[in-house]
Amino acid sequence: MTPPTARVLAAAALVAALALSIPGSGGTPETTCAAAAARDRRVDYGFCVSRLSHHHDSPDADTWGLAKVAADVGIATAGDAVYDINALLTTKPAGGPDARARAALEQCKALYDAAEMAFAEAYDGINRRDYAAGKAEAAEAASLARRCGGAFARAGAPPPPQVARWAEESDKIAVVCAAITDLIK
């Protein structure tokens, strides 16, 4: 390798390293989640890295791609909640929910169906680079998931643990989605 070629390659490597170190310019789920957590204190860094790292689109994604991955994780989270709620609703009456809890579960199922659609709209908004719409839909999805807890409070019954977990995860991924979207230049 000639000295000028070595200098050009070294300069290119330096530029690439600097580009990846700029928050929001791309990189890994770890660097993007760190930048999102630095921008928004509500972002749970460990949760962000865990959820984004396990998605099949994460390895090749830039910041825009990771914002879409976060919305897609939200879609899956709400879908998992619907699946668990359906399983609870099909439990035999002796070991299943009482009438008030059953009514709350029915409400939660509808709320999580709507949350799944809101996360899908968030994905679509981010995909078409309408970031405000994407963030608004992610916030709506989290709001719908939180309303499930209210349905149980009105029923005078605690939500089943898995249902409570889905509300927390929906809220966290909505925050991650919005924070990463804010990093897009």
Disulfide bonds with the S-S distance in Angstrom:
Cys33-Cys48 1.96
Cys108-Cys148 1.90
